[in-house]
Amino acid sequence: MPVSPGGGVKPSPGPVVPVSPGGPKTEVAAEAAAPKQKTPAEARKIVAPVRGGDGGAATAAAKPGEADAEGSAGAGGAPRVPSDDSETEAAPAPRRASATTVMIAVLLLLFGFTLVVQLKANDGDSTLLTARQEDLVRILSDLESQEQRLSQEVAALEDSKQSLSSGAEGREAALREATERADDLGVLAGELPARGTGLVIRINGGENQVESDELLNAVQELRGAGAEAMQIEGGDGTAVRVVASTSFQDSAAGQGGDRFGVVVDGKRLTSTYTITVIGDPKTMDTALRIPGGVIESITDNGGNVTVQEQGVVDVSAIHDTTTLRYARPVS
């Protein structure tokens, strides 16, 4: 303990801290006699929870050095708040997909896209997918009629084969078969009159003239529905047999070039037009009445169409014999 000049003992206010060797020794009092004003850095104390040995929480003041450092940092930016690693754990980083997972996902997407494209390609004909409803009905009706005709033809050919394969009766059957075949070809070529079940169709254009393309559409629809023989008769009684080479064109006559009638195979026909056709009445009538078909188009233009089913109709007009110039049969 230090001794005062008077010889007495002076109580020490606190421990004496020596200064570095080589310099003058000074005494630093732990506590000043008069209360010392604290600096802002010293006054700023950060309290953080500290776990003791028994699990209880205690508070600890930040060291002066850390407070000074934080005070100087506060001058240029926000103060840093230390966190206790033992109390607060960092949030886990988001889980990232590996390269293998990404590759598998891409391959699955490509496989699914390829499968969908293949299924759409095999779904059906693109032409039928974009066709109108009336076109699909007409195509279906034509296919059904063609199937029936082909089935009947197959049955007839089978009967002919059995008849021709039996000796002497085969010669008679062959002659009969040839005669029937010649008659059929004569009817198809328009060189022989025909009789059978069919329809009688009358077309009147009303105030508007019936054009050649409308008559041609009617003929095409009837052919597609299985018509076997057909003729067109004009209002003046002139009739023309319809065959594979029959042509249709508009006839212009009168003042101002107004259209007057339709020329069929070189013969002028005038309204009202009567089409007599032999075939399946139900199928042909359905073909004419499909939406957007012959009857609807003519009636929309102000015309009138009547269809009569008859048990027996006669196609009596004969087509003029045509001499072939280019076609030759193949032996």
C-alpha positions in Angstrom: 0.0 0.0 0.0 1.4 3.6 -0.7 2.6 5.8 2.1 1.4 9.4 2.4 3.9 12.2 3.0 2.7 12.6 6.6 3.6 9.1 7.4 0.1 7.7 7.5 -1.3 5.0 5.5 -3.7 6.1 2.8 -6.3 3.6 1.8 -6.1 2.6 -1.8 -9.3 3.1 -3.7 -8.6 0.1 -6.0 -6.0 -2.0 -7.6 -3.0 -0.3 -9.4 -2.4 -1.4 -12.9 1.2 -1.1 -14.1 1.9 0.5 -17.5 4.2 -1.0 -20.0 7.8 -1.2 -18.9 10.2 1.4 -20.0 7.7 4.3 -19.4 6.5 6.2 -16.4 4.3 4.3 -14.0 0.8 5.6 -13.5 -2.0 4.6 -11.3 -5.3 4.1 -12.8 -8.2 4.1 -10.4 -10.9 1.5 -11.2 -13.5 3.9 -10.0 -13.2 7.7 -10.1 -14.0 9.8 -7.0 -16.6 11.8 -9.0 -19.0 10.0 -11.2 -17.6 9.7 -14.7 -19.9 10.5 -17.7 -20.0 7.5 -20.1 -19.4 7.8 -23.7 -22.1 6.7 -26.2 -20.0 3.7 -27.1 -19.7 2.6 -23.5 -23.4 3.4 -22.8 -24.4 1.1 -25.6 -24.6 -2.4 -24.2 -25.9 -5.4 -26.1 -27.4 -8.0 -24.0 -27.6 -11.5 -25.3 -28.9 -14.6 -23.6 -26.3 -16.9 -22.2 -27.0 -20.4 -21.0 -25.6 -21.3 -17.7 -24.6 -24.7 -16.5 -28.0 -25.3 -14.9 -29.9 -24.3 -18.1 -30.9 -20.8 -16.8 -30.5 -17.7 -18.9 -28.1 -14.9 -17.9 -27.2 -11.6 -19.4 -23.8 -10.5 -20.3 -22.7 -7.0 -21.4 -20.7 -6.6 -24.5 -17.1 -5.9 -24.1 -16.0 -2.2 -24.4 -13.9 -3.1 -27.5 -16.8 -4.6 -29.2 -19.0 -1.6 -28.2 -16.5 0.8 -29.6 -16.3 -1.2 -32.8 -20.0 -1.2 -33.1 -20.2 2.5 -32.3 -17.8 3.3 -35.1 -19.7 1.0 -37.4 -22.9 2.8 -36.5 -21.5 6.0 -37.8 -21.3 4.6 -41.3 -24.2 2.0 -41.3 -26.6 0.0 -39.3 -25.2 -1.6 -36.1 -24.5 -5.3 -36.3 -26.4 -7.4 -33.9 -24.5 -10.5 -32.9 -26.5 -13.7 -32.8 -26.0 -16.7 -30.6 -25.2 -19.8 -32.7 -26.2 -22.1 -29.9 -29.7 -20.5 -29.6 -30.6 -19.7 -33.2 -29.9 -22.3 -36.0 -29.6 -21.2 -39.7 -32.5 -22.2 -41.9 -31.8 -25.1 -44.2 -30.9 -24.2 -47.8 -33.5 -25.0 -50.4 -33.1 -28.4 -51.9 -31.9 -28.2 -55.6 -32.8 -30.8 -58.2 -29.8 -32.7 -59.5 -28.8 -32.9 -63.1 -30.1 -36.5 -63.3 -33.6 -35.5 -62.1 -33.8 -32.7 -64.7 -32.7 -35.0 -67.5 -35.3 -37.6 -66.6 -38.1 -34.9 -66.5 -37.1 -33.6 -69.9 -37.1 -37.1 -71.4 -40.5 -37.8 -69.9 -41.9 -34.6 -71.5 -40.4 -35.5 -74.9 -41.9 -39.0 -74.7 -45.3 -37.6 -73.8 -45.3 -35.1 -76.6 -44.3 -37.8 -79.1 -47.0 -40.1 -77.9 -49.7 -37.4 -78.3 -48.5 -36.5 -81.8 -48.6 -40.2 -82.8 -52.1 -40.7 -81.5 -53.4 -37.6 -83.3 -51.7 -38.8 -86.5 -53.4 -42.2 -86.3 -56.7 -40.8 -85.2 -58.1 -40.6 -88.7 -57.8 -39.1 -92.1 -57.2 -35.3 -92.0 -59.6 -34.8 -94.9 -62.5 -36.5 -93.0 -61.7 -34.5 -89.9 -62.1 -31.2 -91.7 -65.2 -32.3 -93.8 -68.6 -30.8 -93.2 -71.4 -32.9 -91.7 -73.4 -33.1 -94.9 -70.3 -34.3 -96.7 -69.7 -37.0 -94.2 -73.4 -38.1 -94.5 -73.1 -38.3 -98.3 -69.8 -40.2 -98.1 -71.3 -42.7 -95.7 -74.4 -43.2 -97.9 -72.2 -43.8 -101.0 -70.1 -46.3 -99.1 -73.1 -48.2 -97.9 -74.6 -48.3 -101.4 -71.3 -49.4 -102.9 -71.0 -52.2 -100.3 -74.5 -53.5 -101.2 -73.8 -53.5 -104.9 -70.4 -55.2 -104.5 -72.0 -57.9 -102.2 -74.7 -58.6 -104.8 -72.1 -58.7 -107.6 -69.9 -61.2 -105.6 -72.9 -63.4 -105.0 -73.8 -63.3 -108.7 -70.3 -64.2 -109.8 -70.2 -67.1 -107.4 -73.4 -68.5 -108.9 -71.9 -68.0 -112.4 -68.8 -69.8 -111.5 -70.7 -72.8 -110.2 -72.9 -72.9 -113.3 -69.9 -72.7 -115.7 -68.0 -75.5 -114.1 -70.6 -78.2 -114.7 -70.1 -79.9 -118.2 -72.8 -79.5 -120.8 -74.9 -77.3 -118.6 -71.9 -75.1 -118.4 -72.1 -74.3 -122.1 -75.7 -73.2 -121.8 -74.9 -71.3 -118.7 -72.1 -69.6 -120.4 -74.3 -68.5 -123.3 -76.9 -67.3 -120.9 -74.3 -65.4 -118.9 -72.9 -63.8 -122.1 -76.4 -62.6 -123.1 -77.2 -61.1 -119.7 -73.8 -59.5 -119.7 -74.5 -57.9 -123.1 -77.8 -56.7 -122.0 -76.3 -55.1 -118.8 -73.7 -53.4 -120.9 -76.3 -52.2 -123.4 -78.3 -50.6 -120.5 -75.2 -49.0 -119.0 -74.1 -47.6 -122.4 -77.6 -46.3 -123.1 -78.1 -48.4 -126.2 -81.0 -50.4 -124.7 -84.2 -49.2 -122.9 -84.5 -50.1 -119.2 -87.3 -50.7 -116.7 -87.2 -51.1 -113.0 -87.9 -49.5 -109.6 -86.8 -45.9 -109.2 -87.6 -42.2 -108.8 -89.2 -39.5 -110.9 -87.7 -36.1 -110.0 -89.1 -32.8 -111.3 -87.0 -29.6 -111.0 -88.4 -26.2 -111.6 -86.3 -23.1 -111.2 -89.2 -20.7 -110.6 -88.3 -17.1 -111.4 -84.6 -18.1 -111.7 -83.3 -20.4 -114.4 -81.9 -23.8 -113.4 -78.3 -23.8 -114.4 -76.3 -26.7 -115.8 -74.2 -27.2 -112.7 -77.3 -27.8 -110.6 -78.5 -30.5 -113.0 -75.0 -32.0 -113.1 -74.9 -32.1 -109.3 -78.2 -34.0 -109.3 -76.9 -36.6 -111.8 -73.7 -37.0 -109.8 -75.6 -37.6 -106.5 -77.9 -40.1 -108.2 -74.9 -42.0 -109.7 -73.2 -42.0 -106.3 -76.3 -43.5 -104.8 -76.4 -46.4 -107.2 -78.4 -45.2 -110.2 -78.2 -47.8 -113.0 -80.1 -46.0 -115.8 -81.2 -42.4 -116.1 -82.7 -39.9 -118.6 -83.5 -36.1 -118.5 -86.5 -34.7 -120.2 -87.2 -31.0 -120.8 -90.4 -29.1 -120.7 -91.0 -29.5 -124.4 -90.7 -33.3 -124.2 -87.2 -33.7 -125.5 -85.4 -36.5 -123.6 -81.7 -37.3 -123.4 -80.2 -40.6 -122.1 -77.5 -39.9 -119.5 -74.3 -42.0 -119.9 -70.7 -41.6 -118.8 -69.9 -39.2 -121.7 -73.0 -36.9 -121.2 -72.1 -33.2 -121.1 -74.0 -30.3 -119.5 -73.7 -26.6 -120.4 -75.7 -23.4 -120.1 -77.5 -22.1 -123.2 -77.6 -18.3 -123.7 -80.4 -17.1 -126.0 -82.9 -14.2 -126.2 -82.3 -10.5 -125.8 -79.5 -9.3 -123.5 -77.9 -12.8 -123.5 -80.3 -14.1 -120.9 -79.8 -17.8 -120.2 -82.4 -20.0 -121.7 -82.4 -23.7 -120.8 -79.6 -26.2 -120.6 -77.8 -28.0 -123.4 -77.4 -31.8 -122.7 -75.4 -33.7 -125.2 -76.1 -31.1 -127.8 -79.8 -30.9 -127.2 -81.4 -27.9 -125.6 -83.8 -28.7 -122.7 -86.1 -26.2 -121.0 -87.7 -26.1 -117.6 -89.4 -28.0 -116.1 -86.8 -30.7 -116.1 -87.8 -34.3 -115.3 -85.2 -36.9 -114.3 -86.2 -40.5 -114.5 -83.8 -42.8 -112.8 -83.7 -46.6 -112.0 -82.1 -47.7 -108.7 -82.7 -48.1 -105.0 -85.3 -45.4 -104.2 -84.5 -45.0 -100.6 -80.8 -44.5 -101.1 -81.2 -42.1 -104.0 -83.8 -40.0 -102.1 -81.5 -39.7 -99.1 -78.7 -38.6 -101.3 -80.8 -35.8 -102.7 -82.0 -34.6 -99.3 -78.7 -34.3 -97.5 -78.0 -30.8 -95.9 -76.5 -28.5 -98.5 -77.3 -31.0 -101.3 -79.3 -30.8 -104.5 -82.8 -30.1 -103.1 -81.6 -27.6 -100.5 -79.5 -25.6 -103.0 -82.3 -25.3 -105.6 -85.0 -24.4 -103.1 -82.7 -21.7 -101.6 -82.5 -20.1 -105.1 -86.2 -20.0 -105.3 -86.7 -23.2 -107.2 -88.9 -26.3 -106.5 -88.0 -30.0 -106.5 -90.5 -32.9 -106.2 -89.4 -36.5 -105.8 -91.8 -39.4 -106.4 -91.0 -43.0 -105.7 -92.5 -45.5 -108.2 -92.4 -49.3 -108.3 -91.8 -49.3 -112.1 -90.3 -46.6 -114.2 -89.2 -46.7 -117.8 -86.0 -45.2 -119.2 -86.8 -45.2 -122.9 -84.4 -42.7 -124.3 -81.6 -44.2 -126.4 -78.1 -42.8 -126.6 -76.7 -42.4 -130.1 -74.1 -45.0 -130.9 -70.6 -43.5 -130.6 -67.8 -44.7 -132.7 -64.7 -45.0 -130.6 -61.7 -43.2 -132.1 -59.0 -43.7 -129.4 -60.2 -46.4 -127.0 -59.6 -50.1 -127.8 -60.5 -53.2 -125.8 -57.6 -55.0 -124.2 -57.4 -58.7 -125.2 
